Amino acid sequence: MKSVLLSVALILSLVAVVLVTESCGVLGGAPTGVQVAMGDSDSTVQVIWNAPTEGPADSYLLYFKPVNESTFSLVTETTAVSYTHNPEGRTGVYKVVAKFGSQTYDATDQPTTVPVHGDTVTLYELNVDSSHCGYGWTRDSGKAGVFSMAKAANTGSVDFYISDLDTGFSRPPYVIVSPDQADTIDAGAPGVVPSADWRTNGFAYPVADEQAPLPAYSSSPFNYFNYMDLDRVMPMLVPCYTAGEQDKHYALIKVTNVNTQLGSVKLESWFQLVPGLRLIRH
């Protein structure tokens, strides 16, 4: 009888340990290292994460909250640690949740595909003010900035500049120019723009819908050019593709005013931080 009582006591002790362990969350944990990347096409998103340090979950729930919406919606439940999502042109925030039995654990990281907005700035034609004619985005944050084209130190910062491709600043139309073209097509650049390893970028014909996916870059037939005329009705929506070998980001430039008398251009932008992804909805 004494041995039977000991066995029952041991079983009860083990059950208590399990219950305490579950209530303390030791048996489960949150996914880590959640990231987003371009999926199997330039309009799909691959979400990748690591299993919890406590071990693989029973399953993972992937949620998506579209830009300008307030709630997450379930995309899928999976046992894998990655999933390719077709957001149908939308951008947004992703959340991954690990399920251990009836318990759930939310990942801390919630990566986004929403493009980074650059506020409206005034750029000047190269020969009006070379210190305020260059524009570029930082690749780690997407933050936009205005830069000088007269300083070779800015080669890693400038993605385009404004010019009339001539000396002076009175010849229309003004154009958005890839920085590497200053030596070859811009008659106003000698003596202003130093020879340096400037970025090589492309610009597509203006689009009508600033929320739609940008045109996919193609080298054959070529559809992104080394400069683009600013001679359309304002506002003018110019797609940009940063064509560096380790780069390949899409951005949208919204030109709202061109004044050839003052030599100025007003514009804002949206930069997609996920390389290769041409979704720009904001």
C-alpha positions in Angstrom: 0.0 0.0 0.0 2.8 2.3 0.9 4.4 1.9 -2.6 1.1 2.6 -4.3 0.7 5.8 -2.4 4.3 6.8 -3.4 3.5 6.2 -7.0 0.4 8.3 -6.9 2.3 11.1 -5.1 5.1 10.9 -7.8 2.5 11.2 -10.6 0.8 14.1 -9.0 4.2 15.8 -8.6 5.0 15.3 -12.2 1.7 16.7 -13.3 2.2 19.7 -11.1 5.7 20.3 -12.6 4.2 20.2 -16.1 1.4 22.6 -15.2 3.8 25.0 -13.6 6.2 24.7 -16.5 3.4 25.5 -19.0 2.2 28.4 -16.9 5.7 29.9 -16.8 6.0 29.6 -20.6 9.1 27.4 -20.5 7.7 24.9 -22.9 7.0 27.6 -25.6 8.4 30.8 -26.9 8.2 33.4 -29.6 9.7 33.2 -33.1 12.8 35.4 -33.6 14.5 37.2 -36.4 11.4 37.8 -38.5 12.4 39.4 -41.9 10.9 40.2 -45.3 12.4 39.8 -48.7 11.2 39.7 -52.3 9.4 36.5 -53.0 9.4 34.4 -56.1 8.4 37.5 -58.1 8.9 41.2 -57.7 5.4 41.7 -56.4 5.3 38.9 -53.7 6.8 38.9 -50.2 8.8 36.2 -48.5 8.5 36.2 -44.8 11.2 34.3 -42.9 11.7 33.7 -39.2 13.6 31.5 -36.8 12.0 28.9 -34.5 11.8 29.8 -30.8 14.9 29.0 -28.7 12.6 26.6 -26.8 12.2 24.5 -29.9 10.0 24.2 -33.0 6.4 25.3 -32.5 3.5 23.0 -33.2 2.6 25.6 -35.9 3.1 29.3 -36.8 0.4 31.9 -37.6 1.4 34.6 -40.2 -0.6 37.8 -40.1 -0.7 40.8 -42.4 -1.9 44.4 -41.6 -2.2 46.4 -44.9 -1.1 50.0 -44.9 -3.7 52.4 -43.6 -5.6 49.6 -41.9 -5.7 49.0 -38.1 -6.1 45.3 -37.7 -4.1 42.2 -38.7 -5.6 39.4 -40.8 -4.5 35.8 -40.8 -2.6 34.9 -44.0 -1.7 31.2 -43.2 -1.0 28.6 -40.6 2.1 26.6 -41.3 4.7 24.3 -39.7 7.5 25.9 -41.9 9.6 28.9 -40.9 9.0 30.8 -44.1 6.0 31.7 -46.3 5.6 33.6 -49.6 2.7 36.0 -49.6 1.0 37.6 -52.5 -0.3 40.9 -51.0 -2.1 41.8 -54.3 -0.3 45.1 -54.7 -0.7 46.1 -51.1 2.1 46.9 -48.6 1.9 46.4 -44.9 3.2 45.0 -41.6 3.8 41.3 -40.9 3.4 39.4 -37.6 4.4 35.8 -36.8 2.9 33.9 -33.9 4.1 30.5 -32.5 1.6 28.0 -31.2 2.5 25.5 -28.6 -0.7 23.6 -27.8 -3.2 26.1 -26.7 -0.6 28.8 -26.0 0.5 31.4 -28.4 3.7 33.6 -28.5 4.0 36.7 -30.6 7.3 37.6 -32.3 8.7 40.9 -31.3 9.9 41.8 -34.8 7.1 43.0 -37.1 8.8 43.9 -40.4 7.1 46.2 -43.0 7.0 46.6 -46.7 5.4 50.1 -46.5 7.7 52.4 -48.5 9.5 55.2 -46.6 8.1 58.7 -47.4 10.5 61.6 -48.1 8.8 64.9 -47.4 8.5 67.6 -50.0 11.8 69.4 -50.7 13.1 72.0 -53.2 15.9 71.0 -55.5 17.7 73.4 -57.8 19.1 73.0 -61.3 22.8 72.1 -61.3 24.0 75.5 -62.4 21.7 77.4 -60.0 22.8 75.7 -56.8 25.0 72.5 -57.1 24.8 72.0 -53.4 21.1 71.5 -53.5 20.5 69.7 -56.8 21.2 66.1 -55.7 18.8 63.8 -54.0 19.2 60.3 -52.6 18.0 57.6 -50.1 19.9 55.8 -47.4 19.7 52.1 -47.9 19.4 51.1 -44.2 16.5 53.4 -43.4 15.1 54.7 -46.7 15.5 58.3 -45.4 15.7 60.9 -48.2 18.2 63.7 -48.3 19.5 66.6 -50.4 23.1 66.5 -51.4 25.8 68.5 -53.3 26.9 67.3 -56.7 30.1 69.3 -56.4 31.5 66.9 -53.8 32.9 63.5 -54.8 32.3 62.4 -51.2 28.6 62.2 -52.0 28.9 59.5 -54.7 27.4 57.0 -52.2 24.5 59.3 -51.4 23.1 60.8 -54.6 20.5 58.8 -56.6 19.6 61.6 -59.1 20.0 65.3 -59.7 18.2 68.1 -61.5 19.5 69.7 -64.7 18.6 71.2 -68.1 21.6 69.3 -69.6 23.1 72.6 -70.7 25.1 75.5 -69.3 23.0 78.0 -67.4 19.5 77.0 -66.2 17.0 78.5 -68.7 16.7 75.7 -71.3 13.5 73.6 -70.8 12.7 70.9 -70.1 14.4 70.2 -66.8 15.3 66.5 -66.3 15.9 64.0 -63.6 19.4 62.6 -64.3 21.3 59.6 -63.1 24.4 60.9 -61.4 26.8 58.7 -63.5 25.6 60.6 -66.6 27.0 64.0 -65.6 30.3 63.3 -67.6 28.5 62.1 -70.7 25.3 64.0 -71.4 25.3 67.1 -69.3 27.0 70.2 -70.9 26.5 72.1 -67.6 28.4 69.6 -65.5 32.1 70.2 -66.4 33.7 72.3 -63.7 30.8 71.5 -61.4 30.5 67.8 -61.0 33.8 66.0 -60.2 34.7 62.7 -62.0 33.9 60.0 -59.5 32.1 56.6 -59.2 28.6 58.1 -59.1 25.5 55.8 -58.8 23.9 54.4 -61.9 20.1 54.6 -61.7 17.1 54.4 -64.1 13.8 56.3 -64.5 10.7 55.0 -66.3 8.0 56.9 -68.1 5.5 58.6 -65.7 2.7 56.5 -64.2 -0.9 57.6 -63.5 -1.5 55.8 -60.2 0.8 56.5 -57.3 -0.5 53.5 -55.4 -0.1 50.8 -58.0 3.0 48.6 -58.3 5.8 50.3 -60.3 6.8 49.0 -63.7 9.1 46.0 -63.5 12.7 46.7 -64.5 13.7 45.1 -67.7 17.0 45.3 -69.5 15.5 43.9 -72.7 13.5 45.7 -73.8 15.0 48.5 -71.8 12.3 50.5 -69.9 14.2 52.5 -67.3 16.3 55.3 -68.8 19.3 57.4 -67.5 17.3 60.6 -67.5 13.6 61.6 -67.7 12.1 64.9 -68.9 10.0 66.8 -66.5 7.7 68.2 -69.1 4.4 66.5 -68.1 1.3 67.9 -66.3 2.0 68.2 -62.6 2.0 66.3 -60.4 4.3 63.9 -62.3 4.9 60.4 -61.0 8.3 59.1 -62.0 9.4 55.5 -61.1 13.0 55.0 -60.2 15.1 51.8 -60.1 18.5 51.9 -58.4 20.4 49.6 -60.7 23.6 49.1 -58.7 24.8 45.5 -58.6 24.2 45.1 -54.8 21.2 47.5 -54.8 18.1 47.1 -56.9 15.5 49.2 -55.0 12.3 50.7 -56.4 11.2 54.2 -55.6 8.5 56.7 -56.7 9.3 60.4 -57.3 6.4 62.8 -57.2 7.2 66.1 -58.9 4.7 68.8 -58.0 6.3 71.9 -59.4 9.0 72.9 -62.0 10.0 76.6 -62.2 12.6 77.3 -64.9 12.7 81.0 -64.0 13.8 80.3 -60.5 15.6 77.1 -61.4 13.8 75.0 -58.9 11.9 71.8 -58.7 9.6 70.6 -55.8 9.2 66.9 -55.2 8.6 64.2 -52.6 9.3 60.4 -52.8 8.6 56.9 -51.5 11.4 54.4 -51.2 10.9 50.6 -51.0 13.4 49.3 -48.5 12.9 45.6 -49.6 15.3 45.1 -52.5 13.6 44.0 -55.7 10.1 44.6 -54.5 8.2 47.0 -56.7 5.2 47.6 -54.4 4.8 51.2 -53.4 1.3 51.6 -51.9 1.4 54.1 -49.2 
